[in-house]
Amino acid sequence: MSKPALMRQMPQIAHVDVNCFYASAERAFDPSLEGRPLVVLSNNDGCAVTRSPEAKALGIATGEPWFKLAPRAKEWGLVAKSSNYELYGDISARVMELLGRYSAWLEVYSIDEAFLGVKGEPEQLLALGRTMKNAVRRNVGVPVCVGIAPTKTLAKLCNKWAKNNPAFGGVCHWDSVPGAVREQLLGRLSVEEIWGIAGRLTKRLNAIGIHTILDLTRTDPVAIRDKFSVVMMRTVLELNGTPCIPMEEERLGRDQLIFSRSFSTPVTTVAGLRQVLSVYGQNASARLAKHGLQAKVLTAFAGTSPFSGQEQAYPSVCVPLPMPTADPLLLTRAAHALLPNIREGLKYVKVGLMLTDLRPTGNQSPLELFENRHEEHRIGTLLEDVGSRFGRGSIGLGHAGIKSGLDWTMKRNMRSPRYTTHWDELPLVKAA
Amino acid sequence: MGVIVGPRVIDAGASLFSVLISPVPVAAGFPSPAQDYFDGRIDLNAHLIKDITSTFVVRVTGDSMERAGISDGDELIVNRALEPRDGSVVIAVLDGELTVKRLRLTPTGVVLQAENPKYPDIKVPALSELTIWGVATRCLHHV
């Protein structure tokens, strides 16, 4: 069924997602990991949170505890890495900054995925998808897949198809897939494969005879609202091509908190952006406190309007925080690290903060309080000055001053170097 | 028209690449709207980094590139987005390791050269059989 040309010109949504993000970020700097089974472990080296395809092929499940895998690691040739949030945060910031060059409308959805508003003929959209995929691979060194569709739900689904079916070459565009093929694919997928439908809902859907995504697509949206909720109705509408899920402004994911917003009136001054970043820093702090969490890495980003006719810019910075924190002052100060990259006069229409490496507040070190009390006496500034001149970790209070001592509450024995954020941990290249 | 971006990663509250210079008188020319915000610093990021998304800093270990002015312990600025050409100093993946070499694209094949007679050339049948990680654009040589 071919659609009229007018329909094709409707804005569409591209969902871009890094394949096995943490594992791919590790491989980008350590080619010896290429082709080997690799898992990245959660905080405290607990469980496998990311698995390379080779690790999946070994039957390793997400969440499998490392102590169970460790005895067989040698036999399998399995490599494990501790989470390296500074590396992942910076790679994420690079990917998002690059993607921002391709669309007026970028929603950073999580550390490794984004939605972009796109427009054009099917061939143009497919070409754009390939261009973005190649650019991220070439510039940043990580592989992505792209799904393009009229709605977010379908775009995510297309991305999944692109990932699982090599025939798509990493880019799947809903309207370019023949209707019969789409139905076949939808009929093969269980409803739980849809974005936002969890196990409990799956059971209830199964109970009324809805098993596959195709079943759900053919359900009456109003009837489903009465049986379930307006959220389920939105999903059915989205599956049928009606966009219902708007740009989100705040979201607490599994391991990240994101604030991002587009303004109707552009902000053109550094002072204005300082205010926005301050408000976000405080909101983020309140949100973290509410969930009993602290963050160790903050990413701040901004973007200009592509319609202003001006030069465009999508600056972003990744700021490793000195300690896990939910302190509004610290978070705000970290967010302000974006300001030197802001150019006075450009029209910024979106700003966002992303907090990663989240951990429960209970893990905080008592030294943090100690350090904060001294902050009033400007010792913090003094430490910073000494640290910036002689290297971080050259001076500090008690154990906090010892290099890598800041992570002492966290076990990360297998962490790779923080290649892109620490001068003394740069990737080594052999001249031999 | 490049987008000029400052340091992307802030550590210890200081830019890695900020250099203070004394104010220098500049001949009057086209007035820049940014003049009021000019703070007298050269931003090495702006000059040394063409694309912030694709630029990485790596550290050299070994002496095989001495003749090219690249010594053990020097840092290289590497742009992963650049197309490697004949004569480029490249970071190539050899046996799973990042290795710095001079790339030679000759009619008879591809050669990875060391810049030190102690090390032999490495012949590669075709560029497609080689993974070029990035192209070095600058060497931060320790003098």
Chai-1 contact restraints between the chains, C-beta under 6 A:
chainA,res_idxA,chainB,res_idxB,connection_type,confidence,min_distance_angstrom,max_distance_angstrom,comment,restraint_id
A,P31,B,V93,contact,1.0,0.0,6.0,A-B,restraint_1
A,P31,B,G96,contact,1.0,0.0,6.0,A-B,restraint_2
A,S32,B,G96,contact,1.0,0.0,6.0,A-B,restraint_3
A,R94,B,T53,contact,1.0,0.0,6.0,A-B,restraint_4
A,E97,B,T53,contact,1.0,0.0,6.0,A-B,restraint_5
A,L98,B,T53,contact,1.0,0.0,6.0,A-B,restraint_6
A,R138,B,A81,contact,1.0,0.0,6.0,A-B,restraint_7
A,N139,B,T53,contact,1.0,0.0,6.0,A-B,restraint_8
A,N139,B,S54,contact,1.0,0.0,6.0,A-B,restraint_9
A,N139,B,R80,contact,1.0,0.0,6.0,A-B,restraint_10
A,N139,B,A81,contact,1.0,0.0,6.0,A-B,restraint_11
A,G141,B,R80,contact,1.0,0.0,6.0,A-B,restraint_12
A,A313,B,V3,contact,1.0,0.0,6.0,A-B,restraint_13
A,P315,B,V5,contact,1.0,0.0,6.0,A-B,restraint_14
A,V317,B,R8,contact,1.0,0.0,6.0,A-B,restraint_15
A,V317,B,I10,contact,1.0,0.0,6.0,A-B,restraint_16
A,C318,B,V9,contact,1.0,0.0,6.0,A-B,restraint_17
A,V319,B,I10,contact,1.0,0.0,6.0,A-B,restraint_18
A,A337,B,I10,contact,1.0,0.0,6.0,A-B,restraint_19
A,P340,B,G6,contact,1.0,0.0,6.0,A-B,restraint_20
A,N341,B,V5,contact,1.0,0.0,6.0,A-B,restraint_21
A,N341,B,G6,contact,1.0,0.0,6.0,A-B,restraint_22
A,E344,B,Y37,contact,1.0,0.0,6.0,A-B,restraint_23
A,E384,B,G13,contact,1.0,0.0,6.0,A-B,restraint_24
A,G387,B,A12,contact,1.0,0.0,6.0,A-B,restraint_25
A,S388,B,A12,contact,1.0,0.0,6.0,A-B,restraint_26
A,S388,B,G13,contact,1.0,0.0,6.0,A-B,restraint_27
A,S388,B,A14,contact,1.0,0.0,6.0,A-B,restraint_28
A,R392,B,A12,contact,1.0,0.0,6.0,A-B,restraint_29
A,T421,B,V9,contact,1.0,0.0,6.0,A-B,restraint_30
A,L426,B,V57,contact,1.0,0.0,6.0,A-B,restraint_31
A,L426,B,V58,contact,1.0,0.0,6.0,A-B,restraint_32
A,L426,B,R59,contact,1.0,0.0,6.0,A-B,restraint_33
A,P427,B,V58,contact,1.0,0.0,6.0,A-B,restraint_34
A,L428,B,R59,contact,1.0,0.0,6.0,A-B,restraint_35
A,L428,B,T61,contact,1.0,0.0,6.0,A-B,restraint_36
A,V429,B,V58,contact,1.0,0.0,6.0,A-B,restraint_37
A,V429,B,V60,contact,1.0,0.0,6.0,A-B,restraint_38
A,V429,B,I91,contact,1.0,0.0,6.0,A-B,restraint_39
A,V429,B,L98,contact,1.0,0.0,6.0,A-B,restraint_40
A,V429,B,V100,contact,1.0,0.0,6.0,A-B,restraint_41
A,K430,B,T61,contact,1.0,0.0,6.0,A-B,restraint_42
A,K430,B,G62,contact,1.0,0.0,6.0,A-B,restraint_43
A,K430,B,E97,contact,1.0,0.0,6.0,A-B,restraint_44
A,K430,B,T99,contact,1.0,0.0,6.0,A-B,restraint_45
A,A431,B,V60,contact,1.0,0.0,6.0,A-B,restraint_46
A,A431,B,G62,contact,1.0,0.0,6.0,A-B,restraint_47
A,A431,B,S64,contact,1.0,0.0,6.0,A-B,restraint_48
A,A431,B,M65,contact,1.0,0.0,6.0,A-B,restraint_49
A,A431,B,V100,contact,1.0,0.0,6.0,A-B,restraint_50
A,A432,B,G62,contact,1.0,0.0,6.0,A-B,restraint_51
A,A432,B,S64,contact,1.0,0.0,6.0,A-B,restraint_52
